[in-house]
Amino acid sequence: MPLSIPFYIRVYAQVLNRLCRHSFLLARLWGKIPLRCYPDAGVATAVYYALYPGNQQRKLCLPRAFFARSTSRRFRKHGTMFIGAFLPSVQMHAWVIEDGMPADPHDDNWINFAPVAAFD
């Protein structure tokens, strides 16, 4: 059964992607809109993967984390969003931990990054 994603969620994700490319501050403000339409961050992450399938996900960690943060009902009480740096280089990565578990089962890269910021 194909996943049915509401139009307003698609628009929200598109705006979030554009803002993340151009302004962290505006993306952070947009990412605070409490949509809370998915039961947890894992489901929200799966929806984001359905919106943007394939290899492009490697570049979309920040908007994916903001999306999971704002659309998960459990995030507010049970989640934290991290931004980390890979210290030998200048690479950065964003991920969400909810209920003590990573929200994205496909992201095993987060363990290589030292957290430099946490948002709840």
C-alpha positions in Angstrom: 0.0 0.0 0.0 1.6 3.3 -1.0 2.0 5.9 1.7 -0.5 8.8 1.5 1.2 12.0 2.4 -1.0 15.1 2.9 -0.4 18.1 0.6 0.5 20.4 3.6 3.2 18.0 4.8 4.7 18.0 1.3 4.8 21.8 1.2 6.2 22.0 4.7 9.0 19.6 3.8 9.8 21.5 0.6 10.0 24.8 2.4 12.1 23.2 5.1 14.6 21.9 2.5 15.0 25.2 0.9 15.4 27.1 4.2 18.1 24.6 5.3 20.1 25.3 2.2 20.0 29.0 2.7 19.5 29.9 6.4 19.9 27.8 9.5 18.1 30.4 11.6 15.0 30.5 9.4 15.0 26.7 9.1 15.2 26.4 12.8 12.2 28.8 13.2 10.2 27.0 10.5 11.1 23.6 12.1 9.5 24.7 15.3 6.0 24.7 13.8 4.4 22.0 15.8 2.6 19.9 13.3 2.6 16.7 15.5 0.9 14.6 12.9 2.9 11.3 13.3 3.0 9.1 16.4 6.8 9.2 16.7 10.0 10.4 15.0 10.6 7.0 13.4 7.3 7.3 11.5 8.1 10.9 10.6 11.5 9.9 9.3 9.9 7.2 7.2 7.5 9.7 5.7 10.5 12.0 4.9 12.3 9.1 3.1 9.1 8.5 1.1 9.1 12.2 0.1 12.8 12.2 -0.9 13.9 8.7 -1.8 17.3 7.5 -2.8 20.8 8.8 -2.5 19.8 12.4 -1.9 19.1 11.5 1.8 22.8 11.8 2.6 22.6 15.6 2.0 19.3 16.0 3.8 20.1 15.2 7.4 19.3 18.6 8.7 15.9 19.1 7.2 15.1 15.4 8.0 15.9 16.0 11.6 13.9 19.2 11.8 11.0 17.4 10.0 11.1 14.5 12.5 11.3 17.0 15.4 8.3 19.0 14.4 6.0 16.2 13.2 6.5 13.7 16.0 4.0 13.7 18.8 6.4 12.1 21.2 9.4 14.3 20.5 8.5 17.1 22.8 8.7 14.9 25.9 10.9 12.1 24.7 13.2 13.4 22.0 16.3 15.4 21.3 17.8 16.6 18.0 21.5 16.8 17.8 23.9 18.5 15.4 27.4 17.0 15.5 30.8 17.6 13.9 33.3 15.0 12.6 36.4 16.4 14.2 39.1 15.3 11.7 37.2 17.2 9.0 34.6 20.0 8.6 31.7 17.6 8.1 28.5 18.1 10.1 25.5 15.8 10.7 22.1 16.1 12.3 20.0 13.3 13.9 17.2 12.7 16.2 17.1 10.5 19.3 13.7 9.6 20.7 13.1 7.3 23.6 16.8 6.6 23.7 16.9 5.2 20.2 17.9 6.9 16.8 14.8 7.8 14.9 16.3 6.9 11.5 17.1 3.2 11.2 19.1 3.9 8.0 21.4 6.4 9.6 24.4 4.6 11.2 26.7 7.5 10.5 25.7 9.6 13.5 28.0 7.6 15.8 31.0 9.2 14.0 30.0 12.7 15.0 30.6 14.6 18.3 27.5 16.5 19.3 28.0 20.3 19.3 24.4 21.3 19.7 21.2 19.7 21.1 17.7 20.9 20.7 14.6 19.6 22.5 
